């Protein structure tokens, strides 16, 4: 199979009342796990890779690995740059044929965010790639203290409307009380704000920080316009816990075996989120 533009998958989800799960990946084995489970569940998915993951392989190398793995599957999927932190990185990913890119300038001044993302849209359109933007700052939970470790700022509906119109993005990440990381307590999502955002913009909405979101809250968010849900922390946690358990007990000290075990432990998490988002059977 060939990776598809994320907008095609996400708009279909928005029109049919489910969301496309977008999974953080970092090597061939994790990409294979996601696509294998998606194939078994007949579900559209996004494979997403961000700046931290490029510490292992550069964008072009990672894209080549992902395409090689994807060749043995037949399921609708996209290759997405998550939270790109520079125009240069976005350009590298577009050159490497990522089918979806995000430039996250959400903590910068509004005008700078708009100008940069509008440029990304101009670069992406000729390549048929989709663009995700973010307005409002989603922030991150510190896993040690359980407190916010970076800027949080809820998305303003009027600003979101102007942002979409001025940039031309295909989908919009919004801040409604969600956060990256592992929630220490149940997240307090502002559904009234989400409803206003759904009314204000004409593109699908994206929920970052999906990990740990209660199923009933997820369903409500999807009913209010969320059509892409990002999952990373739950995957990272299960890999970390599996490795610590195996190595702490003195088992599977041979690294390839331990990594294979940890990667396999991701599969139930991937399936859970495919089913929770309603994506199962939608391929």
C-alpha positions as CSV (number, residue, x, y, z in Angstrom):
1,X,0.0,0.0,0.0
2,X,0.9,3.6,-0.4
3,X,0.5,6.2,2.4
4,X,-2.4,8.5,1.9
5,X,-3.0,12.2,2.8
6,X,-4.3,12.5,6.3
7,X,-7.0,14.9,5.3
8,X,-8.6,12.2,3.1
9,X,-8.8,9.8,6.1
10,X,-9.7,12.4,8.7
11,X,-12.5,14.0,6.6
12,X,-14.1,10.6,6.0
13,X,-14.0,10.0,9.7
14,X,-15.6,13.4,10.4
15,X,-18.4,12.7,8.0
16,X,-19.0,9.2,9.4
17,X,-18.8,9.8,13.2
18,X,-15.5,8.3,14.2
19,X,-11.9,9.4,14.6
20,X,-8.7,8.3,13.0
21,X,-6.2,7.1,15.7
22,X,-2.7,8.6,15.1
23,X,0.1,6.6,16.8
24,X,3.6,7.7,17.8
25,X,6.2,5.5,16.2
26,X,10.0,5.4,16.1
27,X,11.3,2.3,14.2
28,X,10.3,-0.5,11.8
29,X,9.0,-2.8,14.5
30,X,6.6,-0.2,16.0
31,X,5.3,0.8,12.6
32,X,4.8,-2.9,11.7
33,X,2.8,-3.4,15.0
34,X,0.5,-0.5,14.3
35,X,-0.1,-1.5,10.6
36,X,-0.6,-5.2,11.5
37,X,-3.2,-4.4,14.1
38,X,-4.9,-1.9,11.8
39,X,-5.0,-4.5,9.1
40,X,-6.5,-7.0,11.4
41,X,-9.1,-4.5,12.6
42,X,-9.7,-3.1,9.1
43,X,-9.1,0.4,10.4
44,X,-7.6,3.6,8.9
45,X,-4.7,4.9,11.0
46,X,-1.9,7.5,11.0
47,X,1.7,6.7,11.7
48,X,3.2,9.8,13.3
49,X,6.8,10.7,13.9
50,X,8.1,13.8,15.6
51,X,11.4,15.6,16.4
52,X,12.3,13.4,19.3
53,X,12.0,10.3,17.3
54,X,14.3,11.7,14.6
55,X,17.1,11.2,17.1
56,X,17.1,7.6,16.0
57,X,16.6,8.0,12.2
58,X,16.5,11.1,10.1
59,X,13.2,12.0,8.4
60,X,14.1,10.6,5.0
61,X,15.4,7.3,6.5
62,X,12.4,6.9,8.7
63,X,10.1,7.5,5.8
64,X,11.9,4.8,3.7
65,X,11.6,2.4,6.6
66,X,7.9,3.1,7.1
67,X,7.1,2.7,3.4
68,X,9.0,-0.6,3.2
69,X,7.0,-1.9,6.2
70,X,3.7,-0.6,4.7
71,X,4.3,-2.4,1.4
72,X,3.1,-5.7,2.9
73,X,-0.2,-4.3,4.2
74,X,-3.4,-3.1,2.6
75,X,-5.0,-0.6,4.9
76,X,-5.7,3.1,4.6
77,X,-2.9,4.9,6.4
78,X,-0.9,8.1,6.4
79,X,2.6,9.1,7.3
80,X,2.5,12.2,9.5
81,X,5.0,14.6,11.0
82,X,3.8,15.4,14.5
83,X,4.7,18.7,16.2
84,X,7.3,19.8,13.7
85,X,9.3,22.5,15.4
86,X,10.9,24.3,12.4
87,X,10.1,25.0,8.8
88,X,13.3,23.2,7.9
89,X,12.1,20.0,9.4
90,X,8.7,20.3,7.6
91,X,10.6,20.8,4.3
92,X,12.7,17.7,5.0
93,X,9.6,15.6,5.6
94,X,7.7,16.9,2.5
95,X,10.8,16.2,0.5
96,X,10.8,12.6,1.9
97,X,7.1,12.3,0.9
98,X,5.4,12.4,4.2
99,X,1.7,12.6,3.4
100,X,0.9,14.9,6.3
101,X,2.8,17.5,8.2
102,X,2.3,19.7,11.3
103,X,4.2,22.8,12.2
104,X,3.6,23.6,15.8
105,X,4.1,27.3,16.5
106,X,1.3,27.4,19.0
107,X,3.4,29.0,21.7
108,X,4.6,31.8,19.4
109,X,2.8,35.1,18.6
110,X,-0.4,34.6,16.5
111,X,1.0,36.4,13.5
112,X,4.1,34.3,13.4
113,X,2.1,31.1,13.8
114,X,-0.2,32.1,10.9
115,X,2.6,33.2,8.6
116,X,4.7,30.1,9.1
117,X,1.8,27.6,8.8
118,X,0.5,29.4,5.7
119,X,4.0,28.9,4.1
120,X,3.7,25.2,5.1
121,X,0.4,24.9,3.3
122,X,1.9,26.5,0.2
123,X,4.7,24.0,0.2
124,X,2.5,21.0,0.9
125,X,-0.3,21.6,-1.6
126,X,1.8,20.8,-4.8
127,X,2.9,17.5,-3.2
128,X,-0.7,16.6,-2.2
129,X,0.2,16.5,1.5
130,X,-2.1,17.5,4.3
131,X,-1.3,20.2,6.9
132,X,-2.3,20.3,10.6
133,X,-2.0,23.5,12.6
134,X,-2.5,24.2,16.3
135,X,-4.0,27.3,17.9
136,X,-4.0,27.6,21.7
137,X,-1.3,25.7,23.5
138,X,-2.0,22.1,24.6
139,X,1.0,21.8,27.0
140,X,2.4,18.8,28.7
141,X,2.0,16.9,32.0
142,X,5.2,16.2,33.9
143,X,5.2,12.5,34.6
144,X,7.0,12.9,37.9
145,X,5.1,15.7,39.5
146,X,1.8,15.3,37.7
147,X,1.7,19.0,37.1
148,X,1.8,21.0,33.9
149,X,5.4,21.4,32.7
150,X,4.8,23.8,29.8
151,X,2.4,26.5,28.6
152,X,-1.3,25.8,28.6
153,X,-3.7,28.1,26.8
154,X,-7.3,27.2,25.7
155,X,-8.3,27.7,22.1
156,X,-10.4,30.8,21.4
157,X,-13.2,30.1,18.9
158,X,-12.9,33.4,17.1
159,X,-9.1,33.1,16.8
160,X,-9.5,29.5,15.6
161,X,-11.9,30.6,12.9
162,X,-9.5,33.3,11.7
163,X,-6.5,31.0,11.9
164,X,-8.1,28.4,9.6
165,X,-9.2,31.0,7.1
166,X,-5.8,32.7,7.1
167,X,-3.6,29.5,6.9
168,X,-5.7,27.1,4.9
169,X,-4.9,24.1,7.2
170,X,-6.7,20.8,6.6
171,X,-7.2,20.0,10.3
172,X,-6.8,21.9,13.6
173,X,-5.4,20.8,16.9
174,X,-7.2,22.5,19.8
175,X,-6.7,22.9,23.5
176,X,-9.8,22.2,25.5
177,X,-8.1,21.0,28.8
178,X,-6.2,18.1,27.1
179,X,-2.5,17.6,27.6
180,X,0.4,15.5,26.4
181,X,1.6,12.9,28.9
182,X,0.0,10.7,31.5
183,X,-2.9,12.4,33.4
184,X,-2.5,12.0,37.2
185,X,-6.3,12.5,37.5
186,X,-9.2,12.5,35.0
187,X,-8.7,15.3,32.5
188,X,-11.3,18.1,32.6
189,X,-12.2,18.6,29.0
190,X,-14.3,21.7,28.2
191,X,-17.0,20.3,25.9
192,X,-18.8,23.6,25.8
193,X,-15.7,25.1,24.3
194,X,-15.3,22.2,21.9
195,X,-18.9,22.7,20.6
196,X,-18.1,26.4,19.9
197,X,-14.9,25.4,18.1
198,X,-16.8,22.9,16.0
199,X,-19.2,25.6,15.0
200,X,-16.5,28.1,14.3
201,X,-14.3,26.2,11.9
202,X,-15.0,24.1,8.8
203,X,-12.1,21.6,9.2
204,X,-11.9,18.5,11.4
205,X,-10.5,18.9,14.9
206,X,-7.6,17.0,16.4
207,X,-7.3,15.9,20.0
208,X,-3.7,15.7,21.2
209,X,-3.0,13.9,24.5
210,X,-5.5,11.1,23.8
211,X,-3.8,8.7,26.3
212,X,-5.7,8.3,29.5
213,X,-8.9,10.0,28.1
214,X,-12.0,8.2,29.5
215,X,-13.9,6.4,26.8
216,X,-17.1,8.4,27.4
217,X,-15.2,11.6,27.1
218,X,-13.6,10.4,23.9
219,X,-17.0,9.5,22.4
220,X,-18.4,13.0,23.3
221,X,-15.4,14.7,21.8
222,X,-15.8,12.8,18.5
223,X,-19.5,13.8,18.5
224,X,-18.4,17.4,18.7
225,X,-16.0,17.4,15.7
226,X,-12.8,15.6,16.8
227,X,-11.8,13.3,13.9
228,X,-8.2,12.6,14.7
229,X,-6.9,11.4,18.1
230,X,-3.2,11.3,19.0
231,X,-1.9,8.4,21.1
232,X,1.7,8.3,22.4
233,X,2.1,8.2,26.2
234,X,0.2,4.9,26.6
235,X,2.5,3.2,24.0
236,X,5.6,4.6,25.5
237,X,4.5,3.5,29.0
238,X,3.8,-0.1,28.0
239,X,7.1,-0.4,26.3
240,X,9.0,1.0,29.2
241,X,7.1,-1.1,31.8
242,X,7.7,-4.3,29.8
243,X,11.4,-3.6,29.5
244,X,11.8,-2.7,33.2
245,X,9.9,-5.9,34.2
246,X,12.0,-8.2,31.9
247,X,15.3,-6.6,32.7
248,X,14.6,-6.1,36.4
249,X,13.8,-9.8,36.8
250,X,16.9,-10.8,34.9
251,X,14.9,-12.1,32.0
252,X,15.4,-11.5,28.3
253,X,18.7,-9.8,28.8
254,X,19.4,-10.2,25.1
255,X,18.3,-6.8,23.9
256,X,16.6,-7.9,20.6
257,X,14.4,-10.4,22.5
258,X,13.5,-7.8,25.1
259,X,12.6,-5.2,22.5
260,X,10.5,-7.7,20.5
261,X,8.6,-8.5,23.7
262,X,8.1,-4.8,24.5
263,X,7.0,-4.0,21.0
264,X,4.5,-6.9,21.0
265,X,3.1,-5.5,24.3
266,X,2.0,-2.4,22.3
267,X,-0.5,-4.3,20.1
268,X,-3.4,-4.5,22.7
269,X,-3.0,-0.7,23.2
270,X,-3.2,0.0,19.5
271,X,-6.3,-2.2,19.2
272,X,-7.9,-0.5,22.2
273,X,-7.6,2.9,20.6
274,X,-8.7,1.7,17.2
275,X,-11.9,0.4,18.8
276,X,-12.3,3.4,21.1
277,X,-12.2,5.9,18.3
278,X,-14.7,3.8,16.3
279,X,-12.2,3.3,13.5
280,X,-12.5,-0.6,13.5
281,X,-14.1,-1.9,10.3
282,X,-13.9,1.5,8.6
283,X,-11.1,0.6,6.1
